[in-house]
Amino acid sequence: MWLIMKVFLLQILVFQLFGGGIHCQASTGRHTFVVNTIYDSGLNVREASYTRLCSTKDILTVNGQFPGPTIYAMKGETIIVDVYNRGKENVTIHWHGVNMPRYPWTDGPEYITQCPIQPGSKFSQKIILSSEEGTLWWHAHSDWTRATVHGAIIVYPKNGTKYPFHKPNAEFLIILGQWWKSDVNTVRDEGLATGADANASDSLLINGQPGDLFPCSKSGTFKLTVDHGKTYLLRIINAALQEALFFSIAKHKMTVVGTDANQHPDHYYMAARTYSVAPAASNYFDNTTTTAIVMASLRNLADAKHPCNVPLSTSTKLIYTASLNSYPCINNSCSGANGTRFAASINNISFHTPTVDILEAYYYNISGVYGDKFPSVPPLVFNFTADYLPLLYQLPSTGTEVRVLEYNSTVEIVFQGTNLITGNTISVPRKGWVAIKFEASNPGVWFMHCHVDQHLTWGMETAFIVKNGKHLEAQMLPPPSDMPPC
């Protein structure tokens, strides 16, 4: 996945950052989501007018908020969210990083686990929290609507337990994003029509604001008040549609204490270090050029007391190659590379979105929706650790192909570390590789895809079907009665 790395710089001044602040306690009271053990709350998806970069447009929002409301929960709780679609487009909501044990029905990816919630319709979604603790997020999972339809999920430790680190003096939510002056789905459609890459966003965002370096943006710049000598927990979410983003704080050091809401107490310690690409370290912050970057160096401290719960043996081994490809166009008339049309694939198969969701087709044995012949290896396997790797462009095939796994099988995927960490989103550098191990112990259909939405649109996606186990507790729970129709 060819990710363009951008940099966010949040400048903290002693005692105060730009003035006025938002504290966790106050923000809890502002939102309509107040989560209890099982709590019903309304989530209204509708259009609202927002002004950014000197122009106004209608965007899809949740409860009129951008970014959307935060869900607060305790570890192990169950949440019921009533999703009302009051907009003009189909929509689904995905709970990013939530395991949803035995209950894929409300996981959310469009045409993978459900058909979309149509305008004027409602769908009650159950969120089952199990081992998650920390910062997660929710977002739309249909077309590119997640550019504005997203928000945080904060999962606190159970009562009587502590943070896996020293308790901070205060905590703040930082959501990074992107803004297009045009409608995002229009941007997507124009790219698909011409075969070119979609237009880049007009700005990056911190908590929905472009920042004071952009026109018409100074008054709305996100501001945070801090006190000298105190420790703050920043819950940082990258909700950007197309970018991997670095985040830094000017002239401050950060320690990464958790990632993807699954680092158990004393399980991992992750240190962040700063470096400067400017000639002199004392001049590494600039009002017009971002040059300071905080890099996270992840290090596993698992031992006999705190083991890393990753299976040591492997029963199924897969090699997946995520690729950018191109299709030829008549008379080289497209706007992609050399007159071609851009595409993307995994193992040279460019995913084709069905018209009936895969989970429903699997559960009710509906034929003709998907195939189960997804290859275990790509057409060609290369040594990605070699000194030389030629660039190869292959024409991918298309199809709705998934991988079927036996319950409790142990799967290793090599995306062509010895240090084991856990997460739900993994970065694969260009010409690099990542090895992933997981136990297929959660029956259902689970989407695996690139989280750069342009690559997702081009077909860099597939799904795993995990079969039911023999015992009742190892089998999928039945679907809810109000599943959206196809």
C-alpha positions as CSV (number, residue, x, y, z in Angstrom):
1,M,0.0,0.0,0.0
2,W,1.7,3.2,-1.1
3,L,0.9,5.6,1.7
4,I,1.8,9.2,1.6
5,M,3.0,10.2,5.0
6,K,1.9,13.6,6.2
7,V,2.8,15.3,9.4
8,F,0.6,17.0,12.0
9,L,2.3,19.5,14.3
10,L,0.4,20.5,17.5
11,Q,2.2,23.4,19.1
12,I,1.9,23.5,22.9
13,L,2.8,26.7,24.7
14,V,3.6,26.6,28.4
15,F,0.4,27.0,30.4
16,Q,-1.8,27.4,27.3
17,L,-2.2,26.3,23.7
18,F,-3.8,29.0,21.7
19,G,-6.2,29.8,24.6
20,G,-9.5,28.1,25.8
21,G,-9.7,24.3,26.3
22,I,-12.0,21.3,26.2
23,H,-11.7,19.0,29.2
24,C,-12.8,15.3,29.3
25,Q,-15.3,15.9,32.1
26,A,-17.1,18.7,30.2
27,S,-17.1,16.9,26.9
28,T,-18.8,13.9,28.5
29,G,-21.8,16.0,29.4
30,R,-22.0,17.6,26.0
31,H,-22.7,14.4,24.0
32,T,-25.9,12.5,23.6
33,F,-24.0,9.2,24.1
34,V,-24.0,8.3,27.7
35,V,-23.2,4.6,27.7
36,N,-24.3,2.2,30.6
37,T,-24.2,-1.6,30.7
38,I,-26.9,-1.9,28.1
39,Y,-28.0,1.5,26.9
40,D,-30.2,2.6,24.1
41,S,-29.2,5.9,22.4
42,G,-30.2,7.5,19.2
43,L,-27.8,8.2,16.4
44,N,-29.2,10.3,13.6
45,V,-27.3,10.4,10.3
46,R,-28.3,13.6,8.4
47,E,-26.9,16.4,6.3
48,A,-25.7,19.6,7.9
49,S,-24.0,22.8,6.5
50,Y,-20.4,23.3,7.5
51,T,-18.0,26.1,6.5
52,R,-14.3,25.4,6.0
53,L,-11.6,27.2,3.9
54,C,-14.0,30.1,3.1
55,S,-16.7,27.9,1.5
56,T,-19.8,26.2,2.8
57,K,-21.1,22.8,1.8
58,D,-23.6,20.2,3.1
59,I,-21.9,17.1,4.7
60,L,-23.3,13.9,6.2
61,T,-23.1,14.1,10.0
62,V,-24.2,12.2,13.0
63,N,-26.4,14.2,15.3
64,G,-25.3,17.3,13.5
65,Q,-21.8,17.0,14.8
66,F,-18.5,16.9,13.0
67,P,-16.6,15.0,14.2
68,G,-19.4,12.9,15.5
69,P,-20.3,12.1,19.1
70,T,-18.1,10.1,21.4
71,I,-19.2,6.8,22.9
72,Y,-18.1,6.3,26.5
73,A,-18.1,2.7,27.8
74,M,-16.6,0.4,30.4
75,K,-14.7,-2.7,29.5
76,G,-17.1,-5.7,28.8
77,E,-20.2,-3.6,28.3
78,T,-22.8,-4.0,25.6
79,I,-24.2,-0.9,23.8
80,I,-27.3,-0.6,21.6
81,V,-27.2,2.2,19.1
82,D,-30.2,3.1,17.1
83,V,-29.0,4.4,13.7
84,Y,-31.5,6.6,11.9
85,N,-30.6,7.5,8.4
86,R,-32.0,11.0,7.7
87,G,-29.6,11.8,4.9
88,K,-29.9,11.3,1.1
89,E,-27.3,8.5,0.8
90,N,-27.1,4.9,1.9
91,V,-24.9,4.4,5.0
92,T,-23.5,1.8,7.3
93,I,-21.7,2.3,10.6
94,H,-18.6,0.2,11.6
95,W,-17.2,-0.1,15.1
96,H,-13.5,-0.1,14.3
97,G,-11.4,-2.5,16.4
98,V,-14.4,-4.0,18.3
99,N,-14.1,-7.8,18.2
100,M,-17.9,-8.4,18.2
101,P,-17.6,-12.0,19.5
102,R,-19.9,-14.4,17.6
103,Y,-22.0,-11.4,16.4
104,P,-20.8,-10.1,13.0
105,W,-24.3,-8.8,12.1
106,T,-23.7,-5.3,13.3
107,D,-20.0,-5.0,12.4
108,G,-21.0,-2.6,9.6
109,P,-19.0,-3.0,6.3
110,E,-21.4,-2.4,3.4
111,Y,-22.3,-5.6,1.5
112,I,-19.9,-7.6,3.7
113,T,-21.9,-8.0,6.9
114,Q,-25.0,-6.1,6.0
115,C,-26.8,-4.2,3.3
116,P,-26.8,-0.4,3.7
117,I,-29.2,1.5,5.9
118,Q,-31.3,3.3,3.2
119,P,-32.5,6.9,3.6
120,G,-35.4,7.1,5.9
121,S,-34.6,3.8,7.6
122,K,-33.4,2.7,11.0
123,F,-31.1,-0.1,12.2
124,S,-30.4,-0.9,15.9
125,Q,-26.8,-2.0,16.2
126,K,-25.5,-4.0,19.1
127,I,-21.8,-3.3,20.1
128,I,-20.4,-6.1,22.2
129,L,-17.2,-5.0,24.0
130,S,-15.1,-7.9,25.3
131,S,-11.3,-7.5,25.7
132,E,-11.1,-3.9,24.4
133,E,-9.8,-1.2,26.6
134,G,-8.6,2.2,25.6
135,T,-9.3,4.3,22.4
136,L,-11.2,3.0,19.4
137,W,-13.4,4.7,16.9
138,W,-16.5,4.3,14.8
139,H,-17.0,5.4,11.2
140,A,-19.3,5.0,8.2
141,H,-18.3,2.1,6.0
142,S,-20.1,2.9,2.7
143,D,-18.5,4.8,-0.2
144,W,-16.4,7.7,1.2
145,T,-18.9,8.9,3.7
146,R,-16.6,8.2,6.6
147,A,-14.8,11.5,5.7
148,T,-17.3,13.2,7.8
149,V,-19.2,10.4,9.6
150,H,-16.8,9.3,12.3
151,G,-16.2,9.6,16.1
152,A,-14.4,8.1,19.0
153,I,-15.1,5.1,21.3
154,I,-13.5,5.5,24.7
155,V,-13.4,2.2,26.7
156,Y,-12.4,2.7,30.3
157,P,-11.1,0.0,32.6
158,K,-13.6,-1.8,34.8
159,N,-14.4,-0.4,38.2
160,G,-11.6,-1.2,40.6
161,T,-8.9,-1.6,38.0
162,K,-6.3,1.0,37.0
163,Y,-4.8,2.4,33.8
164,P,-1.8,0.3,32.5
165,F,0.2,3.5,33.1
166,H,0.4,6.4,35.6
167,K,-3.0,8.2,35.7
168,P,-2.8,11.5,33.8
169,N,-3.9,14.8,35.1
170,A,-6.4,15.1,32.3
171,E,-7.1,13.5,28.9
172,F,-8.1,15.0,25.5
173,L,-9.4,13.6,22.3
174,I,-7.6,14.4,19.1
175,I,-9.2,13.3,15.8
176,L,-7.2,13.8,12.6
177,G,-9.0,14.1,9.3
178,Q,-9.2,15.5,5.8
179,W,-11.4,18.1,4.1
180,W,-12.4,18.5,0.5
181,K,-14.2,21.6,-0.7
182,S,-16.1,19.3,-3.1
183,D,-18.4,16.5,-2.1
184,V,-16.2,13.5,-1.3
185,N,-18.3,11.0,-3.2
186,T,-18.2,13.3,-6.3
187,V,-14.4,13.3,-5.9
188,R,-14.5,9.5,-5.8
189,D,-16.8,9.2,-8.8
190,E,-14.7,11.6,-10.9
191,G,-11.6,9.5,-10.3
192,L,-13.4,6.3,-11.2
193,A,-14.8,7.9,-14.4
194,T,-11.4,9.0,-15.6
195,G,-9.3,6.1,-14.2
196,A,-7.1,8.5,-12.4
197,D,-6.2,8.9,-8.8
198,A,-8.8,11.0,-6.9
199,N,-8.1,14.7,-6.2
200,A,-6.1,15.3,-3.0
201,S,-7.9,16.9,-0.1
202,D,-7.8,20.6,0.3
203,S,-6.6,20.5,3.9
204,L,-5.9,18.2,6.9
205,L,-7.9,18.6,10.1
206,I,-7.4,18.5,13.8
207,N,-10.8,17.9,15.5
208,G,-12.6,19.1,12.4
209,Q,-10.6,22.3,11.9
210,P,-7.9,23.1,9.3
211,G,-5.8,25.3,11.7
212,D,-4.7,28.9,11.6
213,L,-2.3,28.5,8.6
214,F,-5.3,28.1,6.2
215,P,-7.5,31.0,5.0
216,C,-10.7,31.7,7.0
217,S,-9.6,29.2,9.6
218,K,-7.9,31.1,12.4
219,S,-10.9,31.7,14.6
220,G,-12.0,28.0,14.5
221,T,-8.5,26.5,15.2
222,F,-8.7,23.8,17.9
223,K,-7.3,25.2,21.2
224,L,-6.2,23.3,24.3
225,T,-5.3,24.8,27.7
226,V,-2.6,22.9,29.6
227,D,-0.7,23.6,32.8
228,H,3.1,23.4,33.0
229,G,4.4,20.2,34.6
230,K,1.2,18.2,34.4
231,T,0.8,15.0,32.4
232,Y,-1.9,14.7,29.7
233,L,-3.3,11.7,27.9
234,L,-4.0,12.4,24.3
235,R,-6.3,9.9,22.6
236,I,-5.3,10.3,18.9
237,I,-7.4,8.9,16.1
238,N,-6.5,9.1,12.4
239,A,-9.8,9.4,10.7
240,A,-8.2,10.7,7.4
241,L,-9.6,9.0,4.3
242,Q,-6.4,8.7,2.3
243,E,-3.4,9.5,4.5
244,A,-1.1,7.9,7.1
245,L,-0.3,10.7,9.4
246,F,2.5,11.5,11.9
247,F,1.6,13.5,15.0
248,S,4.0,15.7,17.0
249,I,4.0,18.3,19.8
250,A,6.5,21.1,19.4
251,K,9.4,20.9,21.8
252,H,7.8,18.1,23.8
253,K,8.4,14.4,24.2
254,M,5.6,11.8,24.1
255,T,5.4,8.3,25.4
256,V,3.0,5.9,23.6
257,V,1.1,4.0,26.3
258,G,-1.4,2.1,24.2
259,T,-2.6,1.4,20.7
260,D,-5.8,0.0,19.2
261,A,-7.4,-0.5,22.6
262,N,-5.9,-3.9,23.2
263,Q,-2.7,-3.4,25.3
264,H,-3.4,-5.0,28.6
265,P,-1.9,-3.6,31.8
266,D,1.9,-4.1,31.9
267,H,1.7,-6.0,28.6
268,Y,3.6,-3.6,26.4
269,Y,5.6,-0.5,26.8
270,M,6.0,1.6,23.7
271,A,8.5,4.5,23.7
272,A,8.2,7.5,21.3
273,R,11.3,9.4,20.3
274,T,11.6,12.7,18.5
275,Y,13.9,13.7,15.8
276,S,14.4,16.7,13.5
277,V,15.0,16.9,9.8
278,A,15.9,20.6,10.1
279,P,19.5,21.7,10.1
280,A,19.4,22.9,13.7
281,A,17.3,21.2,16.4
282,S,16.5,24.6,18.0
283,N,14.8,25.7,14.8
284,Y,12.7,22.6,14.0
285,F,9.3,24.2,14.3
286,D,8.3,26.6,11.6
287,N,5.0,28.4,11.1
288,T,4.9,27.4,7.4
289,T,6.8,24.1,7.2
290,T,6.4,21.1,9.3
291,T,9.7,19.4,10.0
292,A,9.5,17.8,13.5
293,I,8.2,14.2,13.6
294,V,7.5,11.9,16.5
295,M,8.1,8.3,15.6
296,A,6.8,5.4,17.7
297,S,9.3,2.7,18.4
298,L,7.2,-0.3,19.5
299,R,8.9,-2.8,21.9
300,N,7.3,-5.9,23.5
301,L,8.1,-6.6,27.1
302,A,6.1,-9.9,27.3
303,D,7.4,-12.4,29.9
304,A,6.1,-15.4,31.8
305,K,3.8,-13.1,33.9
306,H,2.5,-11.1,31.0
307,P,2.6,-13.4,28.0
308,C,1.7,-12.3,24.5
309,N,-1.3,-14.2,23.5
310,V,-0.4,-15.0,20.0
311,P,-0.5,-18.6,18.8
312,L,3.0,-20.1,18.4
313,S,2.0,-22.9,16.0
314,T,0.4,-22.4,12.6
315,S,-2.1,-24.6,10.9
316,T,-2.8,-22.4,7.8
317,K,-0.2,-20.3,6.1
318,L,-1.1,-17.6,3.6
319,I,1.0,-15.2,1.6
320,Y,-0.9,-12.1,0.5
321,T,0.5,-9.4,-1.8
322,A,-1.3,-6.0,-1.7
323,S,-0.7,-4.3,-5.1
324,L,-1.5,-1.3,-7.1
325,N,-2.3,-2.3,-10.7
326,S,-3.6,-0.8,-13.9
327,Y,-6.1,-1.7,-16.6
328,P,-5.5,-0.8,-20.2
329,C,-7.9,1.7,-21.8
330,I,-8.8,2.0,-25.5
331,N,-6.3,4.3,-27.2
332,N,-4.7,4.9,-23.8
333,S,-7.6,7.2,-23.1
334,C,-7.7,7.0,-19.3
335,S,-6.0,9.4,-16.9
336,G,-4.0,6.8,-15.0
337,A,-0.3,6.0,-15.5
338,N,0.5,5.8,-19.3
339,G,-3.1,6.2,-20.3
340,T,-4.4,3.3,-18.2
341,R,-7.0,3.0,-15.4
342,F,-5.7,2.5,-11.8
343,A,-6.8,-0.6,-9.9
344,A,-5.7,-2.4,-6.8
345,S,-5.7,-6.0,-5.7
346,I,-4.8,-8.6,-3.1
347,N,-3.1,-11.7,-4.6
348,N,-3.9,-10.2,-8.0
349,I,-7.7,-10.3,-7.4
350,S,-9.5,-7.0,-7.5
351,F,-12.5,-7.4,-5.2
352,H,-15.9,-6.8,-6.8
353,T,-18.6,-5.6,-4.4
354,P,-21.7,-7.8,-4.5
355,T,-25.3,-6.7,-4.3
356,V,-26.2,-9.0,-1.4
357,D,-24.0,-8.9,1.7
358,I,-21.6,-11.9,2.0
359,L,-22.7,-12.6,5.6
360,E,-26.3,-13.1,4.6
361,A,-25.4,-15.2,1.6
362,Y,-23.2,-17.4,3.8
363,Y,-25.7,-17.7,6.6
364,Y,-28.7,-18.5,4.4
365,N,-26.7,-20.5,1.8
366,I,-27.5,-18.0,-1.1
367,S,-25.5,-19.1,-4.1
368,G,-23.9,-16.9,-6.7
369,V,-22.8,-14.1,-4.3
370,Y,-19.2,-14.9,-3.7
371,G,-16.6,-17.5,-4.5
372,D,-14.4,-19.3,-1.9
373,K,-11.3,-19.9,-4.1
374,F,-9.2,-16.9,-2.9
375,P,-5.6,-18.0,-3.5
376,S,-3.3,-18.7,-0.6
377,V,-0.4,-17.2,-2.4
378,P,0.0,-14.6,-5.2
379,P,0.7,-15.6,-8.8
380,L,4.4,-14.8,-8.2
381,V,6.3,-14.8,-4.9
382,F,9.4,-12.7,-4.4
383,N,12.0,-12.3,-1.8
384,F,11.1,-8.9,-0.4
385,T,14.3,-8.8,1.7
386,A,16.5,-9.0,-1.4
387,D,18.8,-6.1,-2.4
388,Y,16.9,-5.6,-5.7
389,L,13.2,-5.9,-6.4
390,P,11.9,-5.0,-9.8
391,L,8.7,-3.1,-10.2
392,L,6.1,-5.3,-11.8
393,Y,2.6,-4.3,-13.1
394,Q,0.2,-7.2,-13.6
395,L,-3.4,-7.1,-14.9
396,P,-5.5,-8.2,-11.9
397,S,-8.6,-10.4,-12.3
398,T,-11.8,-9.3,-10.6
399,G,-14.2,-11.2,-8.4
400,T,-15.9,-11.5,-5.1
401,E,-13.6,-14.0,-3.5
402,V,-13.2,-14.9,0.2
403,R,-11.1,-17.2,2.3
404,V,-13.0,-19.9,4.3
405,L,-11.4,-20.9,7.6
406,E,-12.1,-23.8,9.9
407,Y,-13.1,-22.8,13.4
408,N,-10.1,-22.6,15.8
409,S,-7.6,-22.9,13.0
410,T,-4.4,-20.8,13.5
411,V,-3.6,-18.6,10.6
412,E,-0.4,-16.8,9.7
413,I,-0.5,-14.2,6.9
414,V,2.7,-12.9,5.5
415,F,2.2,-9.6,3.7
416,Q,5.1,-9.5,1.4
417,G,9.0,-9.3,13.3
418,T,9.9,-11.1,15.6
419,N,8.6,-8.6,18.2
420,L,4.9,-9.5,18.7
421,I,2.4,-6.7,19.2
422,T,-1.3,-6.7,18.7
423,G,-3.5,-4.3,16.7
424,N,-6.4,-4.1,14.3
425,T,-4.8,-1.8,11.6
426,I,-1.3,-2.7,10.3
427,S,0.9,-0.5,8.1
428,V,2.6,-2.3,5.3
429,P,5.3,-0.1,3.7
430,R,5.8,0.0,0.0
431,K,8.0,-3.0,-1.0
432,G,7.8,-4.1,2.7
433,W,6.1,-6.9,4.4
434,V,4.3,-7.7,7.7
435,A,3.6,-11.1,9.3
436,I,0.3,-11.5,11.1
437,K,-0.9,-14.4,13.3
438,F,-4.4,-14.8,14.5
439,E,-6.7,-17.6,15.8
440,A,-9.8,-18.0,13.7
441,S,-12.0,-18.4,16.8
442,N,-14.7,-15.8,16.0
443,P,-17.3,-17.3,13.7
444,G,-18.7,-15.1,11.0
445,V,-17.6,-13.0,8.0
446,W,-14.8,-10.5,8.6
447,F,-13.7,-7.8,6.2
448,M,-9.9,-7.4,5.5
449,H,-9.0,-4.4,3.4
450,C,-6.7,-1.5,2.9
451,H,-7.8,1.5,5.0
452,V,-6.8,4.0,2.4
453,D,-10.2,4.4,0.8
454,Q,-8.9,5.1,-2.7
455,H,-7.2,1.6,-2.6
456,L,-10.4,0.1,-1.2
457,T,-12.4,1.6,-4.0
458,W,-10.0,0.1,-6.5
459,G,-10.5,-3.4,-5.0
460,M,-7.7,-3.9,-2.4
461,E,-10.0,-6.0,-0.1
462,T,-11.2,-9.5,0.6
463,A,-13.0,-11.3,3.5
464,F,-12.5,-14.2,5.8
465,I,-15.4,-16.6,6.6
466,V,-14.7,-18.3,9.9
467,K,-16.9,-21.4,10.2
468,N,-18.9,-22.4,13.3
469,G,-17.2,-24.6,15.8
470,K,-18.7,-27.8,17.1
471,H,-20.1,-26.4,20.4
472,L,-22.8,-23.9,20.9
473,E,-20.6,-21.3,22.4
474,A,-18.4,-21.5,19.3
475,Q,-21.2,-20.7,16.9
476,M,-22.5,-17.5,15.4
477,L,-25.4,-15.9,17.2
478,P,-28.6,-15.4,15.1
479,P,-29.2,-12.2,13.3
480,P,-31.3,-9.3,14.7
481,S,-34.8,-8.9,13.4
482,D,-34.3,-5.5,11.7
483,M,-31.4,-6.3,9.4
484,P,-31.5,-3.7,6.5
485,P,-32.9,-5.2,3.3
486,C,-30.9,-5.5,0.1
